[in-house]
């Protein structure tokens, strides 16, 4: 430590010495033994080094300093040994023990009792460019680095500052103080108090950061979000740097030591009173001048001089716009009309287009339903398209009015934005300012002469448009659709789904079966293009006839059998048992007998068991018939036996015996 830093400890030591010296001087004046000491000291003696115990050093130098005639010299050891130092305090002392005790207490009280980790006041006693010495009333002074008070260039000796006691003594016995920590601790307490009391504080804007500004508040760096600088959007944050402003503490994060302040909160408090006053004077239909404050995709916020209002995008122009920037710009001054306002919520609805006449008022009065009118496509939705006839006047073309076709389609299939098209006015309501338009009305309705163009029984080629479980929708021409039922696709093949028969977009030949003019429906068929083969099948597959068939599928009740000519029959489980009592396998070829034929429902019921069961029955019938025939012959012979000879009887007897044996077998 430099020499100029020892000033304070020396002053403290001098104060202590003065108290002791005064006491000693009074004792010396009344003590006769002092005279004896003086005489001894005045005598000449050899120069030797004076050896005195530590306990005496604190007292003798004080006496020597007081008497200027004392000289530093060596005196005989005998004189020192014969001197009675105890009598110095006992003889002639004018202070009582109580007074001495009081003096000792006063001396002790001259030192402050300090606690570590506490903030206390201190006096600057000296400083240089590197260090500052601070007296806190302790037995020693503390030293802090000069950088901690760099913010105060006007620091003077004798100034009172706050210091934080880190340690009463470090390893070298030095008192450890910190002004920075004291300032930081007090700053947090001050910030918390300002937050709780909703107090207005002053801060210094240090610099700009992402999303806002950094503000020095009581030595703490606080964050000022860009949205909290002003009630108006701020596009240049740099204009606030190096400025002192007033703030309110709006948020404190104790865990991360973060502080958020707001300048906007102060302005809002002032504006609330202004808003209430302004809204109280508002009237619907009133025209005011405002400044464009902010632009969003859904509208524009207008500053009316302390209170904001919103112009919705639909109230900016009578025509359709994609974004408000097409009409207004930031900071532009415009006139607006008050449409509505809510005093409780302090919301004001404004309008700009209401300042100009409605375009419907300029619509040609001669326009009538059925007239043709041109326009531009401005909006397309799935359900239709909006056509702008003149700026601000639009009509809707519903998707059902775009084509005579009945199958489902969207407006995107017919039109696109900015198309210039011609339409027909279907409805016109000037009071409600609504208009519906049509496109398909520009061409003749194909159903007007449908019976002439597509009579029943006529053959045509159609395009497959859609599938359902029950059939196929096809298009004969634009606006003329028909249905082919799944049962009208094939005479012989059983089709479970139309996708098995054809594909969407393919051409298919059809014949008109029926025409429903009222509902605009055509019933079509495909199999009717060929002769009904079941007229021939009725003869080929007559009941009782036998045919070769292949087992192709199995269900719960039986098996599906593929028969010749591409038709199928069905055989129940009980009628499919083979002669060896086994069941047939898939793809096995067997002989089947037709037991039922239904031409209308196109069903053929078959039986395999009948084929081998009938063979046995036929054999049995043949044997029985032969036996009956033989029996008749025997009976005839017996009738004529009386006319035969004995030899003939023997022959017939043997024949009869043989027949009986065969009959027994």
MARMAR-56335 format. One record per residue (C-alpha): residue in one letter; x, y, z. Coordinates in pm, whole numbers, padded with zeros to 5 digits, always signed. Example, Ala and Ser with C-alpha at 12.3 -4.5 7.8 and 13.67 -1.06 7.14 Angstrom:
<sites>
a+01230-00450+00780
s+01367-00106+00714
</sites>
This chain:
<sites>
x+00000+00000+00000
x+00132+00349-00086
x+00240+00599+00182
x-00053+00834+00136
x-00290+00555+00240
x-00147+00551+00600
x-00299+00887+00690
x-00613+00754+00852
x-00448+00486+01075
x-00193+00747+01200
x-00471+00991+01293
x-00650+00717+01488
x-00326+00626+01670
x-00263+00990+01757
x-00609+01016+01915
x-00541+00713+02129
x-00200+00848+02234
x-00344+01185+02333
x-00577+01023+02586
x-00296+00822+02737
x-00047+01113+02731
x-00285+01341+02914
x-00329+01084+03183
x+00045+01022+03214
x+00133+01391+03223
x-00095+01448+03518
x+00061+01157+03703
x+00411+01281+03634
x+00333+01626+03766
x+00233+01489+04108
x+00470+01195+04140
x+00807+01279+04319
x+00965+00970+04182
x+00970+01131+03844
x+01214+01386+03971
x+01443+01110+04076
x+01423+00959+03731
x+01507+01292+03576
x+01813+01330+03789
x+01936+00989+03698
x+01880+01055+03333
x+02073+01382+03351
x+02382+01209+03481
x+02648+01120+03222
x+02677+00754+03137
x+02824+00543+02864
x+02632+00504+02544
x+02478+00158+02540
x+02174+00008+02380
x+01873+00039+02609
x+01697-00294+02658
x+01345-00256+02789
x+01062-00508+02804
x+00769-00475+02570
x+00538-00386+02857
x+00739-00077+02936
x+00786+00046+02584
x+00429+00170+02559
x+00468+00404+02858
x+00828+00533+02866
x+00832+00680+02515
x+00526+00887+02602
x+00707+01047+02894
x+01014+01102+02686
x+00817+01266+02410
x+00648+01500+02655
x+00974+01618+02809
x+01184+01771+02543
x+01487+01763+02771
x+01489+01385+02779
x+01759+01237+02567
x+01796+00892+02431
x+02080+00746+02636
x+02181+00446+02835
x+02158+00455+03217
x+02282+00207+03473
x+02085-00112+03514
x+02085-00060+03891
x+01883+00260+03866
x+01614+00095+03658
x+01591-00195+03891
x+01552+00032+04200
x+01275+00243+04032
x+00926+00156+04155
x+00688+00184+03864
x+00385+00078+04068
x+00407+00393+04278
x+00372+00595+03960
x-00001+00515+03944
x-00067+00488+04318
x+00087+00812+04444
x-00100+01130+04390
x-00347+01001+04116
x-00643+01236+04086
x-00863+00982+03882
x-01070+00734+04071
x-01119+00376+03960
x-01468+00459+03835
x-01335+00737+03620
x-01064+00515+03482
x-01325+00250+03397
x-01539+00512+03227
x-01242+00631+03021
x-01175+00270+02917
x-01537+00223+02808
x-01529+00544+02607
x-01216+00424+02435
x-01379+00088+02354
x-01696+00253+02228
x-01493+00455+01982
x-01484+00135+01765
x-01799+00028+01576
x-01934-00323+01601
x-01988-00443+01242
x-02138-00760+01096
x-02018-00939+00790
x-02245-00953+00479
x-02407-00625+00581
x-02434-00290+00405
x-02313+00008+00610
x-02202+00369+00557
x-01835+00463+00517
x-01630+00781+00476
x-01377+00822+00197
x-01048+00919+00368
x-00814+00892+00070
x-00795+00754-00282
x-00571+00725-00584
x-00617+00595-00936
x-00623+00234-00820
x-00770+00219-00470
x-01002+00404-00233
x-00961+00394+00146
x-01289+00395+00341
x-01329+00448+00717
x-01626+00260+00861
x-01536+00326+01229
x-01367-00011+01268
x-01021-00072+01414
x-00887-00062+01060
x-00990+00098+00735
x-01108-00091+00428
x-00988-00065+00073
x-01200-00096-00242
x-01094-00076-00607
x-01138+00260-00776
x-01325+00096-01066
x-01625+00034-00842
x-01688+00410-00818
x-01595+00492-01172
x-01953+00599-01234
x-01897+00887-00989
x-01622+01110-01133
x-01687+01378-00867
x-01584+01163-00572
x-01416+01366-00293
x-01246+01286+00037
x-01507+01296+00309
x-01790+01168+00085
x-02017+00910+00242
x-02071+00591+00041
x-02237+00253+00094
x-02009-00048+00135
x-02071-00420+00174
x-01867-00595+00447
x-01734-00910+00288
x-01494-01003+00569
x-01364-00831+00885
x-01022-00976+00826
x-00877-01165+00534
x-00563-01379+00542
x-00349-01066+00573
x-00570-00902+00839
x-00720-00656+00592
x-01085-00545+00617
x-01264-00653+00295
x-01525-00409+00158
x-01719-00380-00171
x-01913-00083-00296
x-02038-00270-00606
x-02205-00545-00403
x-02360-00291-00167
x-02500-00100-00461
x-02628-00420-00624
x-02797-00544-00307
x-02960-00212-00243
x-03062-00189-00607
x-03252-00519-00593
x-03426-00407-00276
x-03508-00078-00443
x-03638-00246-00760
x-03857-00486-00562
x-03997-00198-00360
x-04072-00003-00678
x-04249-00307-00825
x-04462-00361-00515
x-04552+00009-00484
x-04610+00052-00861
x-04362+00338-00838
x-04234+00543-01128
x-03854+00515-01150
x-03584+00672-01367
x-03342+00471-01579
x-03069+00525-01834
x-03101+00358-02176
x-02760+00197-02232
x-02790+00018-02564
x-03012-00164-02809
x-03064-00540-02804
x-03274-00794-02988
x-03640-00705-02944
x-03587-00397-02730
x-03346-00188-02518
x-03120-00238-02215
x-03189+00011-01933
x-02971+00081-01626
x-03202+00100-01324
x-03030+00149-00985
x-02722-00019-01132
x-02918-00321-01259
x-02957-00393-01629
x-03329-00417-01705
x-03496-00513-02033
x-03734-00274-02210
x-03927-00466-02481
x-03991-00282-02805
x-04365-00317-02751
x-04334-00138-02414
x-04151+00171-02537
x-04456+00360-02660
x-04820+00309-02742
x-04729+00367-03104
x-04521+00111-03296
x-04152+00209-03285
x-03950+00131-03595
x-03617+00289-03486
x-03498+00193-03136
x-03167+00376-03167
x-03326+00716-03105
x-03378+00620-02739
x-03018+00509-02669
x-02825+00727-02417
x-03146+00886-02293
x-03281+00903-01938
x-03647+00804-01921
x-03914+00717-01668
x-04034+00360-01632
x-04247+00121-01434
x-04124-00221-01324
x-04371-00470-01477
x-04199-00803-01414
x-03921-00948-01194
x-03771-01295-01227
x-03595-01358-00895
x-03449-01689-01008
x-03263-01546-01307
x-03235-01190-01170
x-03423-01044-01467
x-03615-00718-01459
x-03861-00598-01725
x-03962-00232-01733
x-04217-00041-01938
x-04241+00318-02053
x-04564+00244-02237
x-04741+00179-01905
x-04689+00542-01804
x-04831+00666-02132
x-05127+00429-02113
x-05223+00562-01772
x-05236+00909-01918
x-05420+00793-02228
x-05690+00611-02033
x-05825+00940-01909
x-05798+01086-02258
x-05976+00784-02410
x-06267+00815-02172
x-06300+01183-02258
x-06274+01123-02635
x-06518+00829-02640
x-06769+01033-02444
x-06777+01282-02732
x-06809+01021-03010
x-07124+00975-03216
x-07214+00722-03483
x-07171+00868-03828
x-06923+01128-03706
x-06633+01195-03945
x-06287+01231-03788
x-05932+01270-03908
x-05681+01005-03802
x-05336+00871-03873
x-05269+00515-03993
x-05097+00360-03691
x-05069-00004-03789
x-05165-00228-04082
x-05260-00594-04044
x-05400-00856-04278
x-05748-00807-04136
x-05760-00429-04115
x-05603-00093-04027
x-05562+00072-03685
x-05620+00448-03685
x-05493+00689-03416
x-05770+00938-03348
x-05559+01151-03112
x-05522+00942-02800
x-05758+00657-02883
x-05734+00391-03155
x-06000+00263-03389
x-06010-00025-03636
x-06111-00019-04000
x-06187-00376-04100
x-06061-00479-04442
x-06419-00509-04564
x-06481-00143-04471
x-06183-00006-04662
x-06329-00035-05012
x-06655-00128-05178
x-06457-00358-05405
x-06257-00662-05304
x-05895-00614-05196
x-05632-00869-05098
x-05448-00653-04842
x-05515-00314-04674
x-05186-00180-04811
x-05361-00155-05147
x-05568+00131-05002
x-05365+00303-04723
x-05004+00344-04607
x-04843+00384-04264
x-04852+00734-04110
x-05101+00846-04375
x-05365+01096-04264
x-05716+00994-04369
x-06076+01080-04289
x-06286+00802-04138
x-06644+00764-04026
x-06746+00611-03692
x-06958+00302-03749
x-06989+00184-03389
x-06812+00204-03053
x-06816+00030-02715
x-06760+00260-02417
x-06688-00028-02178
x-06436-00209-02397
x-06316+00118-02552
x-06342-00025-02901
x-06421+00190-03200
x-06526+00052-03540
x-06437+00282-03827
x-06515+00289-04197
x-06350+00439-04503
x-06565+00320-04791
x-06874+00469-04626
x-06743+00814-04717
x-06815+00741-05086
x-07151+00651-05251
x-07237+00282-05270
x-07162+00136-05617
x-07503-00031-05624
x-07654+00315-05650
x-07466+00360-05978
x-07580+00026-06123
x-07770+00058-06450
x-08139+00072-06370
x-08225-00095-06700
x-08067-00426-06601
x-08329-00700-06557
x-08337-01071-06484
x-08241-01263-06797
x-08009-00995-06930
x-07656-01086-07027
x-07376-00906-06845
x-06998-00929-06851
x-06770-00930-06549
x-06436-01036-06401
x-06384-01333-06170
x-06252-01192-05837
x-06299-01483-05595
x-06342-01856-05647
x-06471-02095-05383
x-06573-02460-05400
x-06938-02361-05406
x-06907-02096-05679
x-06739-01781-05809
x-06792-01409-05745
x-06807-01196-06057
x-06739-00821-06036
x-06982-00654-06272
x-06865-00299-06190
x-06625-00194-05908
x-06804-00269-05584
x-07092-00467-05740
x-07056-00846-05746
x-07274-01140-05835
x-07244-01508-05745
x-07232-01784-06000
x-07313-02103-05809
x-07135-02416-05924
x-07471-02568-06017
x-07524-02280-06262
x-07195-02336-06443
x-07288-02655-06629
x-07593-02860-06716
x-07403-03165-06594
x-07539-03334-06283
x-07223-03500-06150
x-07037-03320-05869
x-06770-03067-05965
x-06612-02750-05818
x-06593-02396-05953
x-06217-02438-06003
x-06295-02685-06283
x-06463-02410-06485
x-06306-02074-06395
x-05997-01903-06258
x-05941-01561-06099
x-05921-01265-06341
x-06117-01445-06615
x-06342-01214-06814
x-06669-01401-06870
x-07025-01340-06986
x-07312-01439-06761
x-07689-01426-06741
x-07867-01247-06453
x-08078-01504-06267
x-08188-01293-05967
x-08146-00921-05890
x-08230-00767-05550
x-08137-00399-05538
x-08261-00352-05182
x-08049-00636-05043
x-07781-00560-05302
x-07755-00921-05412
x-07727-01071-05758
x-07705-01431-05875
x-07565-01515-06217
x-07548-01818-06443
x-07322-01947-06718
x-07496-02260-06838
x-07796-02053-06943
x-07587-01921-07233
x-07622-02259-07406
x-07945-02455-07474
x-08062-02702-07213
x-07984-03049-07357
x-08286-03191-07171
x-08523-02973-07363
x-08535-03224-07654
x-08391-03526-07474
x-08657-03764-07602
x-08576-03669-07956
x-08203-03705-07921
x-08198-04004-07685
x-08517-04204-07732
x-08564-04535-07552
x-08389-04817-07733
x-08134-04594-07906
x-07768-04694-07889
x-07489-04449-07794
x-07131-04429-07668
x-07073-04272-07325
x-06776-04190-07098
x-06749-04354-06755
x-06746-04075-06491
x-06802-04242-06154
x-06858-04577-05979
x-07102-04673-05707
x-07181-05007-05549
x-07501-05028-05751
x-07379-04913-06093
x-07187-04680-06322
x-07254-04311-06396
x-07171-04219-06754
x-07185-03896-06953
x-07338-03895-07298
x-07264-03525-07353
x-07215-03209-07142
x-07516-03197-06912
x-07658-03537-07005
x-07569-03816-06762
x-07708-04164-06720
x-07683-04467-06493
x-07601-04824-06591
x-07720-05051-06314
x-07480-05327-06216
x-07737-05588-06319
x-07743-05439-06672
x-07372-05484-06738
x-07363-05854-06835
x-07610-06132-06914
x-07400-06415-06784
x-07125-06289-06556
x-07202-06199-06196
x-07032-05863-06118
x-06976-05764-05755
x-06845-05412-05829
x-06842-05204-06149
x-06464-05164-06123
x-06438-05531-06226
x-06602-05447-06557
x-06455-05110-06672
x-06249-04806-06564
x-06324-04436-06507
x-06262-04236-06824
x-06314-04528-07062
x-06576-04531-07334
x-06863-04778-07309
x-07148-04861-07547
x-07495-04825-07398
x-07857-04848-07496
x-08125-04616-07354
x-08368-04815-07142
x-08578-04534-06992
x-08595-04150-06989
x-08708-03946-06684
x-08747-03590-06815
x-08873-03443-06489
x-08577-03558-06281
x-08326-03540-06569
x-08235-03907-06544
x-08147-04165-06805
x-08156-04538-06739
x-07900-04714-06957
x-07791-05070-07019
x-07489-05240-07167
x-07588-05605-07185
x-07897-05516-07386
x-07671-05454-07684
x-07658-05834-07726
x-07936-06095-07756
x-08038-06245-07425
x-07850-06577-07415
x-08079-06707-07143
x-08343-06773-07406
x-08102-07030-07552
x-07975-07145-07210
x-08331-07239-07118
x-08314-07513-07381
x-07951-07615-07326
x-07975-07636-06949
x-08316-07788-06921
x-08407-07954-06593
x-08272-08310-06580
x-07990-08253-06828
x-07636-08343-06724
x-07332-08117-06783
x-06965-08103-06695
x-06886-07832-06436
x-06586-07699-06239
x-06601-07619-05868
x-06467-07257-05845
x-06579-07116-05508
x-06728-07218-05176
x-06974-07037-04949
x-07160-07141-04635
x-07450-07304-04815
x-07267-07465-05104
x-07038-07422-05406
x-07034-07206-05720
x-06999-07417-06035
x-06863-07289-06366
x-07070-07429-06655
x-07014-07412-07031
x-07084-07090-07225
x-06946-06873-06940
x-07238-06906-06702
x-07241-07018-06342
x-07461-07245-06136
x-07495-07324-05769
x-07485-07659-05591
x-07596-07693-05228
x-07377-07886-04985
x-07624-08175-04955
x-07629-08219-05334
x-07252-08219-05384
x-07154-08536-05196
x-06965-08783-05409
x-07047-09153-05438
x-06759-09242-05199
x-06909-09002-04941
x-06620-08750-04986
x-06650-08378-05067
x-06517-08225-05389
x-06215-07992-05406
x-06184-07646-05564
x-06110-07668-05940
x-06231-08030-05947
x-06435-08120-06257
x-06752-08324-06195
x-07072-08410-06368
x-07378-08218-06256
x-07745-08251-06323
x-07972-07946-06358
x-08244-07964-06094
x-08379-07605-06129
x-08358-07332-06400
x-08485-06973-06340
x-08468-06756-06648
x-08586-06433-06484
x-08343-06442-06191
x-08073-06615-06400
x-08022-06894-06149
x-07930-07256-06218
x-07933-07503-05931
x-07724-07820-05980
x-07668-08154-05813
x-07379-08396-05837
x-07531-08661-05613
x-07818-08705-05859
x-07580-08832-06124
x-07466-09140-05931
x-07787-09191-05735
x-07996-09211-06053
x-07762-09476-06202
x-07828-09708-05910
x-08198-09650-05920
x-08209-09722-06295
x-08023-10055-06247
x-08257-10161-05972
x-08559-10073-06185
x-08416-10277-06479
x-08359-10585-06262
x-08705-10561-06115
x-08857-10530-06462
x-08674-10843-06586
x-08785-11040-06284
x-09142-10941-06342
x-09111-11046-06703
x-08974-11391-06611
x-09241-11439-06351
x-09507-11375-06611
x-09351-11636-06841
x-09346-11899-06562
x-09705-11834-06480
x-09791-11885-06847
x-09603-12214-06854
x-09780-12337-06543
x-10113-12274-06703
x-10023-12502-06992
x-09852-12771-06779
x-10152-13000-06785
x-10110-13037-07158
x-09746-13133-07141
x-09587-13480-07121
x-09399-13617-06825
x-09068-13545-06988
x-09168-13187-07047
x-09266-13153-06685
x-08924-13263-06573
x-08761-13005-06795
x-08987-12728-06672
x-08938-12840-06315
x-08563-12806-06348
x-08603-12465-06515
x-08833-12353-06237
x-08586-12469-05978
x-08309-12267-06146
x-08527-11959-06155
x-08611-11990-05788
x-08243-12017-05701
x-08167-11705-05904
x-08458-11529-05746
x-08327-11632-05401
x-07988-11491-05489
</sites>
